[in-house]
């Protein structure tokens, strides 16, 4: 299972073929990632962040909205400037996607691979730019943790379920606890502040549910 969103009180939503096909476009995956990381944004704001045209980001946001992967923010913006957000709750590319027809399997592989690349890039940005953009206290609060052991398939499934459930409880406890100095944080478990090299001055200005 490959979650895009942290476990919590919301039931996981497995992605079917239509949603997988919609999400397999590289820009759409980037848009969903940016909304997951940094909270509600406009098409023009996302375009600036990603180096795209606002027409392109607006079009692809509408395509994602058709599959409830993003949604407009109620009572925010105006007719000229819509705000978009990532709905709460986990979405998954699970075992059922790997046992479907060839089109589903291919789309699931593309999406799952991009999820992994996004995580790797977030960690790379933290390692490259964290010292100069975050400061010593934030670096000391972060952790990159690796454990090695030999277990059976059943034991691995049990460990995974326990860790996911435990992290879900922690995430719910701290979801709305951040103050004015809060930064968006990502946990794998690794846990580290997200660093945006292209927008270092705004890295901590928004918040929303984060990916794991």
Long-range contacts (C-beta under 8 A, 24 or more apart in sequence): 1-92, 1-93, 1-94, 1-95, 2-92, 2-93, 2-94, 2-111, 2-112, 2-115, 2-116, 3-90, 3-91, 3-92, 3-164, 3-211, 3-212, 4-32, 4-36, 4-90, 4-91, 4-92, 4-115, 4-211, 5-36, 5-86, 5-88, 5-89, 5-90, 5-91, 5-209, 5-211, 5-212, 6-90, 6-167, 6-168, 6-171, 6-187, 6-209, 6-210, 6-211, 6-212, 7-90, 7-164, 7-165, 7-167, 7-168, 7-171, 7-212, 8-88, 8-89, 8-90, 8-168, 8-171, 8-172, 8-175, 8-209, 9-168, 9-172, 10-88, 10-89, 10-90, 11-89, 12-89, 12-90, 12-91, 12-92, 12-94, 13-89, 13-90, 13-91, 13-92, 14-91, 14-92, 14-93, 14-94, 14-96, 14-97, 15-91, 15-92, 15-93, 15-97, 15-108, 15-111, 16-104, 17-100, 17-101, 17-103, 17-104, 17-107, 18-67, 19-67, 19-69, 19-91, 20-93, 20-97, 20-104, 20-107, 20-108, 20-111, 21-103, 21-107, 22-63, 22-64, 22-66, 22-67, 22-69, 23-64, 23-67, 23-69, 23-107, 23-111, 24-107, 24-110, 24-111, 25-60, 25-63, 26-114, 27-52, 27-56, 27-57, 27-60, 28-60, 28-63, 28-64, 28-69, 29-111, 29-114, 29-115, 29-118, 31-57, 31-60, 31-61, 31-64, 31-70, 32-64, 32-69, 32-70, 32-86, 33-118, 33-211, 35-70, 35-84, 35-85, 35-86, 35-208, 36-86, 36-208, 36-209, 36-210, 36-211, 37-122, 37-184, 37-186, 37-194, 37-208, 37-210, 37-211, 38-184, 38-194, 38-196, 38-206, 38-207, 38-208, 39-85, 39-184, 39-206, 39-207, 39-208, 40-73, 40-76, 40-83, 40-84, 40-85, 40-206, 40-208, 41-83, 41-84, 41-206, 42-77, 42-81, 42-82, 42-83, 42-84, 43-82, 43-84, 44-81, 46-84, 49-196, 49-198, 49-199, 58-82, 85-208, 86-208, 86-209, 88-209, 118-211, 119-186, 119-188, 119-211, 122-186, 122-194, 122-195, 123-188, 123-190, 123-192, 125-194, 125-195, 125-196, 125-197, 126-192, 126-193, 126-194, 126-195, 128-195, 128-197, 129-195, 129-197, 129-200, 130-192, 130-193, 130-195, 133-195, 133-200, 133-203, 134-183, 134-193, 134-195, 138-183, 138-193, 142-190, 142-191, 142-192, 142-193, 143-189, 143-190, 143-191, 143-192, 144-190, 144-192, 145-189, 145-190, 163-189, 167-212, 171-209, 175-209, 178-207, 182-207, 184-208, 184-210, 185-210, 186-210, 186-211, 186-212, 187-212, 188-212
